[in-house]
Amino acid sequence: MSTLRSILVHLDPSPRSTQRLILARELGARHGAGVTALYASMASALSAPYVLDAGPGDLMAMLQQLDLDYRDAARER
C-alpha cells in the first residue's frame, strides 16, 4: 500500500474550484500530506476567437483583465 505524501489540486475560475481545494485539504490533513494548488485556465480570448481578429482594443484589454481577476480570485482561495 502506498503512502499519500502530496496532493496537487487544480484551481480555475469555476465555482467548483473551491470545493476541490477543500477536499484536497481534508484529504491532506487526514493523511498527513502536503497540498499544492496549481492555477490553470484557458485565456478568455481563446474561447472567443473572433476577438483576436478584432485587433487591439478595449475588448481584448477587458478579457485580459478578466483573466487576471480570475487568477487573483483563485490565489485568494
Residue pairs with C-beta under 8 A, 6 or more apart in sequence:
3 31
4 27
4 31
4 33
5 33
5 34
6 33
6 34
6 35
6 36
7 24
7 27
7 28
7 33
7 34
7 35
7 36
8 36
8 37
8 38
9 20
9 21
9 23
9 24
9 35
9 36
9 37
9 38
10 17
10 20
10 37
10 38
10 40
11 17
11 20
11 21
11 37
11 38
11 39
11 40
11 74
11 77
12 39
12 40
12 41
12 70
12 74
13 41
13 70
13 73
13 74
17 74
17 77
18 77
21 35
21 37
21 77
24 35
24 37
25 35
27 33
28 34
28 35
37 74
37 77
39 71
39 74
39 75
41 67
41 70
41 71
43 63
43 67
44 63
44 64
44 66
44 67
45 51
45 52
45 60
45 63
45 64
46 52
48 63
51 59
51 60
51 63
52 60
54 60
